[in-house]
């Protein structure tokens, strides 16, 4: 990073922005000058205080909603729109260059990493796609897999996530019916017979079965359209299914009758 910056400018580095707290994005912060001003969302500062790490020095400046960093004739607009990948994960926008950075939400050209990029909030993660599209940008930086994205990449992943959501909700609801493929009795009956009283075994087989059905249904459309749809399809479906039950109250056979 220092080499790349040095190839562009000899101006001293004065500011460093943390996108969020995760080490795979900011654990090289220690290589920058000790007197640098580190800026982050207040939640990021809180996360870092809970897991002290010398490679990720605490920020000197924090903000709650928005913060504009102006240095010379350059401006970066920082904005926090709520939890998505993790609380404190911010939008970083360069309006002159029309570059937008939001890390670990959209993976241009690829399906998201496991658990929709290890998202902590499914509703916030889904909403983040619409929030991205509100910006006037030409280049989107997502933080992984080697290339920047554009508006089409955002729309494509938004469609993928919506399909996963719909397919998982359908799988849960169908499991409460007499449909032979999804019927809960057919799924868990043999497990209960061999593991009487083992609720976790019954529930795991039920959820794993729905996860596989949801992932396979989604992959029928997305294999060949987004890279590695078959690699993390199961983990993505598992995350969505779990969130549908506990966050969206899509309960299927566990719902109140």
BELGITA-V891861 format. One line per field, one symbol per residue. ss: DSSP state (~ for helix, > for strand, _ for the rest). phi: phi as a letter, one per 30 degrees, with the letter a starting at -180 (. if undefined). Layout:
# BELGITA-V891861
ss->???
phi->???
This chain:
# BELGITA-V891861
ss->_~~~~~~~______>>>_____~~~~__~~~_____>>>>>~~~~~~~~~__________>>>__>>>>>>__>>>>>>___________>>>>____>>>________>___~~~~~___~~~~~~~~~~~~_____>>>_______>_~~~~~~~~~~~~~~~~~~~~~~~~_________~~~~~~~~~~~____~~~~~~~~~~~~~~~~~~~~~~~~>__>>_~~~~~~~~~~~~~~~~~~_____~~~___
phi->.ddddddcacdddcbbcddaddddcbdcddddedcdcccaddddededddbeaddbedddbbbccbacccbiccbbccbccjdbdadjdcdbbcdddhcccbdiccceibddeeihihdcbddddddddddddddcbcbcccjbiibdbbdddddddeddddddddddddddddddcceddceddddcedddddbeicdddddddedddddddddddddeccdiccdidddcddddddddeddedccchcchddddc
